[in-house]
Amino acid sequence: MNDKQPILQKLFSLEGKSALVTGASSGIGQALAIGLTGAGAEAAINGRNQERLEETRSIIESNGGRAVALPADLRKVETCRKLVADANKVLGKIDILINCAGMNRRKPITEATEDDFDTIVAVNLRSIYFLSQAVYPIMCKQGGGKIVNIGSINIFYGLDTVSVYGLSKGGVGQLTKVMAVEWAKDNIQVNCVTPGFIRTPLTEHLWRDDEKAPWFRKRIRARRPGTPEELVGVTIMLSSNASSYITGENITVDGGFLAGGSWFTDELQE
């Protein structure tokens, strides 16, 4: 086992790497920031809530990692560009960009407003576009880099009341491919991690809903929600040397949801 350790370190270690992680104040983004710094990276962490962002930073530092909090609202393009510039200044470089910032407003199509549309698309899709655009010359100058976009099961599966969210995440899936195609020549690998139904503070109410919770458990083959920590492994892989020949891919972490279902009515488990 000891003989294998150097190989694992060479492939998966993030020692000496610098990462910018958006949406890091809670849930999936927080777990990814903690995971990447645990693998050796130093991080600039972004979110809108400064108090919760400081909690993430405190957790990272209590585990022996290093992080700097850069609160910002990513709905504006100039803010996205400033965040990348600030992160590059404090870290000295950006080897890894984790695009995890996201938001949702659940409404039927007939009730969605122009503000709903503009706000959701701005955070979930436009911010990824312009953060990645801003980080591109930095990574080129360094000889390469990693961009990991966080998608959604809604890229592949249509659900009612999440039309705007679904189209924004569908755009993330396609944007991942185009960025990968354009930037492969620059040694920049761009991939997407697609969570299934993950239990986070923002989705807790769904798992307590008498109608939605049984629906989830019946269709998720693992018979339980995922946890944010269960996205860390694949994200570290896509941020490390282990993924040097992987680009333009969408890796789904969904407990078997998209794999299929059973002909029979399965007993639901809590």
Secondary structure, 3 states (H helix, E strand, C coil): CHHHHHHHHHHHCCCCCEEEECCCCCHHHHHHHHHHHHCCCEEEECCCCHHHHHHHHHHHHHCCCCEEECCCCCCCHHHHHHHHHHHHHHHCCCCEEEECCCCCCCECHHHCCHHHHHHHHHHHHHHHHHHHHHHHHHHHHHCCEEEEEECCHHHCCCCCCEHHHHHHHHHHHHHHHHHHHHHHHHCEEEEEEEECCECCCCCHHHHCCCCHHHHHHHHCCCCCCECHHHHHHHHHHHHCHHHCCCCCCEEEECCCCCCCCCCCCCCCCC
